């Protein structure tokens, strides 16, 4: 998961805690969504989706194109891209 998902900035054991929480059906906070959404998607691709900085920007851009000034923006997330 760390290599495939590019999850680099988490403390040791954090990804394991996401796996345990998702396996138990626990709700996770918005903080860390870019990491834990990748774990959730790997565990259940039929019901979960990745939400990271690229997805957030893409969804907001689609909103602007479709709704113009009435667009609903998605929250921006920090990116690891330089």
N, C-alpha and C positions, 0 to 999 in steps of 0.2 A: 504494500500500500504506500509506503514512504517513497519508493522509486516511481511506481506507476502514477500515483497521484501528485507527486511533487510536494509531499507534506514534509517540509524540512524544519520548520521553526517551532515544532511542538516539543515540550519537555519529554524526557524518557517516560514511557508508560502512558502518555496521553492518548495515543492512538488505541492502545489496548483498552483504556477506559471508555473510549467512544464505542468500540466493538461491544464491550459488556453492556453499556447503556442501551445501545440499539438492539442488542439481542433480548434485553429485558423489556423493550417497548417503552423505555423512559423518554420523556420529552427533554430535549437539550436546548440550552440557551442560544440566542442568536450569535453570541460571541463564539468564535471558532467554527462557524457554519461552513466556511470554505474547506475546512478539514473534515469535519464530521459528516458533511453531506456526501463526500466521496466514499466514506465508509458505508453510509446508508445505501448509496446507489449500488455499491458492489454487493451488499448483502441482499438487496431487494430491488433490482432494476425496474420491476413492473410498477412499483409504488413510490420510488424515491428519485430525485434528480439532483445533479450537482448544482450548487449555487456558489460561485466564486466571483472574483472581480470581473473576469471576462463575460460571464453570464449576466451579471448585473448591468454592465455597460451595454451589452447587446440588447437586453430586454428594454432598457430605458430608451435606447435609440429607436427600437421598433415602436415604442409608445409615441415618441416624438413624430415619427413618420406617419403613424396611423391617426393619432389624435391631435397633433399640433399643440396649441397652447393649453389644451385640456389634458395633456399627458399626465399619467401617474408614474412618477419616477421610482425606481427600485433603489434601495439603499446602496451607496457606494462602499466598496470594500477595499482595503489596502491590497496592492498588487505586489508580487515578488518580481515582476518583470522590471528590468532596468530601462 
